Amino acid sequence: MKILSLIESELSFLTLRASGPGGQRVNKVETAVQLRFDIHNSSLQPKAKERLLQYRDHRISQDGIILIKAQRYRSQDKNKQDARERLVSLIVKATKVEAKRIPTKPSRTAKKKRAISKKRTALTKELRKKPGLE
């Protein structure tokens, strides 16, 4: 698997005040981070850009900009690192090519086992019935 490396100048960070716990410092410290990544102006390969633009995710806008908000940690540096990791995982997930499934047929043994199982089930259900008049 190829390791994905991003150029730092292509990432744009905006700091925000995070919601959630924080105590008295919550209204004065901007620890949350919003990462912006422009797919069109990135150094990714053309095929990767195309797959990213076609990938269905709420974080990718129609203009081709990926927005990731990170506020998991109380440290701005940790949130920046978290946002970078989430961006990399999104790009890897979107550009991964799934192996095409080769259709196969069941083997003779599998068919025989299935027939035996069906007969056993039918017999069990037959025995559950109320006895007839014969």
Contacts in CASP RR format, 6 or more apart in sequence:
PFRMAT RR
TARGET T0000
AUTHOR 0000-0000-0000
METHOD contacts of the structure
MODEL  1
MKILSLIESELSFLTLRASGPGGQRVNKVETAVQLRFDIHNSSLQPKAKE
RLLQYRDHRISQDGIILIKAQRYRSQDKNKQDARERLVSLIVKATKVEAK
RIPTKPSRTAKKKRAISKKRTALTKELRKKPGLE
4 88 0 8 1.000
4 91 0 8 1.000
4 92 0 8 1.000
6 37 0 8 1.000
6 42 0 8 1.000
6 84 0 8 1.000
6 87 0 8 1.000
6 88 0 8 1.000
7 42 0 8 1.000
7 43 0 8 1.000
10 37 0 8 1.000
10 38 0 8 1.000
10 41 0 8 1.000
10 42 0 8 1.000
10 43 0 8 1.000
11 35 0 8 1.000
11 36 0 8 1.000
11 37 0 8 1.000
11 84 0 8 1.000
11 87 0 8 1.000
12 35 0 8 1.000
12 36 0 8 1.000
12 37 0 8 1.000
12 38 0 8 1.000
13 33 0 8 1.000
13 34 0 8 1.000
13 35 0 8 1.000
13 36 0 8 1.000
13 80 0 8 1.000
13 83 0 8 1.000
14 33 0 8 1.000
14 34 0 8 1.000
14 36 0 8 1.000
15 30 0 8 1.000
15 31 0 8 1.000
15 32 0 8 1.000
15 33 0 8 1.000
15 34 0 8 1.000
15 76 0 8 1.000
16 30 0 8 1.000
16 32 0 8 1.000
16 33 0 8 1.000
16 34 0 8 1.000
16 69 0 8 1.000
16 71 0 8 1.000
17 26 0 8 1.000
17 27 0 8 1.000
17 29 0 8 1.000
17 30 0 8 1.000
17 31 0 8 1.000
17 32 0 8 1.000
18 26 0 8 1.000
18 30 0 8 1.000
18 31 0 8 1.000
18 32 0 8 1.000
18 71 0 8 1.000
18 74 0 8 1.000
18 79 0 8 1.000
19 32 0 8 1.000
19 71 0 8 1.000
20 26 0 8 1.000
20 71 0 8 1.000
22 74 0 8 1.000
30 76 0 8 1.000
31 71 0 8 1.000
31 73 0 8 1.000
31 74 0 8 1.000
31 75 0 8 1.000
31 76 0 8 1.000
31 79 0 8 1.000
32 69 0 8 1.000
32 70 0 8 1.000
32 71 0 8 1.000
32 79 0 8 1.000
33 69 0 8 1.000
33 70 0 8 1.000
33 71 0 8 1.000
33 76 0 8 1.000
33 79 0 8 1.000
33 80 0 8 1.000
33 82 0 8 1.000
33 83 0 8 1.000
34 67 0 8 1.000
34 68 0 8 1.000
34 69 0 8 1.000
34 70 0 8 1.000
34 83 0 8 1.000
35 66 0 8 1.000
35 67 0 8 1.000
35 68 0 8 1.000
35 69 0 8 1.000
35 70 0 8 1.000
35 80 0 8 1.000
35 83 0 8 1.000
35 84 0 8 1.000
35 87 0 8 1.000
36 65 0 8 1.000
36 66 0 8 1.000
36 67 0 8 1.000
37 65 0 8 1.000
37 66 0 8 1.000
37 68 0 8 1.000
37 87 0 8 1.000
38 64 0 8 1.000
38 65 0 8 1.000
39 49 0 8 1.000
39 52 0 8 1.000
39 53 0 8 1.000
39 60 0 8 1.000
39 64 0 8 1.000
39 65 0 8 1.000
39 66 0 8 1.000
40 49 0 8 1.000
40 64 0 8 1.000
42 49 0 8 1.000
44 52 0 8 1.000
44 91 0 8 1.000
47 95 0 8 1.000
48 91 0 8 1.000
48 95 0 8 1.000
51 94 0 8 1.000
51 95 0 8 1.000
52 60 0 8 1.000
52 64 0 8 1.000
52 66 0 8 1.000
52 91 0 8 1.000
52 94 0 8 1.000
52 95 0 8 1.000
53 60 0 8 1.000
53 64 0 8 1.000
55 93 0 8 1.000
55 94 0 8 1.000
57 90 0 8 1.000
57 94 0 8 1.000
59 66 0 8 1.000
59 67 0 8 1.000
59 68 0 8 1.000
59 90 0 8 1.000
60 66 0 8 1.000
61 67 0 8 1.000
66 87 0 8 1.000
66 90 0 8 1.000
68 83 0 8 1.000
68 86 0 8 1.000
68 87 0 8 1.000
68 90 0 8 1.000
69 83 0 8 1.000
70 79 0 8 1.000
70 80 0 8 1.000
70 82 0 8 1.000
70 83 0 8 1.000
70 86 0 8 1.000
71 79 0 8 1.000
72 78 0 8 1.000
72 79 0 8 1.000
72 82 0 8 1.000
73 79 0 8 1.000
73 82 0 8 1.000
106 114 0 8 1.000
END
